């Protein structure tokens, strides 16, 4: 059966639309509450770099932040090598 792109996305459980509405929907999802990663993708039809930057910014500030996620660079990290390995092999997050 033929379905519209919007209907396909709904059936696929894809969230799209206003970032505040997406954040609210994700906040009610128990799988998201237990996760440590969030996969975000943007439509390939958005060609302009400025639009991609806007989408990334909205995702970080209006979707991820309300869910309690913080930028990795805001977490104190001990960058000394682990077990004598190279510096970039692993890092330890310092408890705040």
C-alpha positions in Angstrom: 0.0 0.0 0.0 1.3 3.5 -0.8 1.8 5.8 2.1 2.8 9.4 2.3 6.3 10.3 3.6 4.7 11.7 6.8 2.7 8.5 7.4 5.9 6.4 6.8 7.8 8.4 9.4 5.0 8.0 11.9 4.9 4.3 11.3 8.7 4.2 11.7 8.4 6.1 15.1 10.4 8.9 13.7 10.0 12.2 15.5 9.9 15.3 13.4 8.6 18.9 13.9 9.1 21.5 16.6 12.1 20.8 18.8 10.1 21.5 22.0 7.5 18.9 21.0 10.2 16.4 20.1 11.9 16.9 23.5 8.5 16.4 25.3 7.9 13.2 23.4 11.4 11.9 24.1 11.1 12.7 27.8 8.1 10.3 28.0 10.0 7.4 26.3 11.4 5.0 28.9 14.0 3.8 26.5 15.4 7.3 26.0 15.4 7.8 29.8 17.7 4.8 30.2 19.9 5.5 27.2 23.3 7.1 27.0 23.3 7.9 23.3 20.8 9.7 21.0 21.0 9.3 17.2 19.9 12.4 15.4 19.6 12.7 11.6 18.6 15.5 9.4 16.9 15.4 6.0 19.5 15.3 3.2 17.3 17.8 1.3 18.5 20.6 3.6 21.4 21.9 1.6 22.6 25.0 3.3 25.4 24.8 5.9 23.6 27.5 8.0 20.5 25.4 8.1 22.4 22.3 9.3 24.1 24.4 12.0 20.7 25.7 13.1 19.3 22.2 13.3 22.3 21.0 15.3 22.0 24.0 17.7 18.3 23.4 18.1 18.9 19.8 18.8 21.5 20.5 21.4 19.7 23.3 23.2 16.0 22.5 22.7 16.0 18.7 22.6 19.0 17.3 24.4 19.4 19.9 27.1 15.8 19.6 28.4 16.4 15.8 28.6 19.3 16.5 31.0 22.1 15.9 28.5 25.1 18.2 28.6 28.0 18.8 26.2 30.9 16.5 26.7 33.3 19.4 26.7 31.6 20.7 29.9 32.5 17.5 31.8 35.8 17.5 33.6 38.1 14.9 32.1 41.4 13.5 33.3 43.4 13.2 30.1 46.2 11.2 31.6 46.8 7.9 29.8 45.1 4.8 31.1 47.4 1.8 31.8 50.3 3.6 30.1 48.4 3.6 26.7 48.5 6.5 24.3 46.7 9.7 25.4 43.9 9.4 22.9 43.2 5.7 23.6 40.9 6.4 26.5 40.0 9.1 28.9 38.4 9.1 32.3 35.5 11.2 33.2 36.2 12.9 36.6 33.3 12.7 39.0 31.8 16.2 39.6 
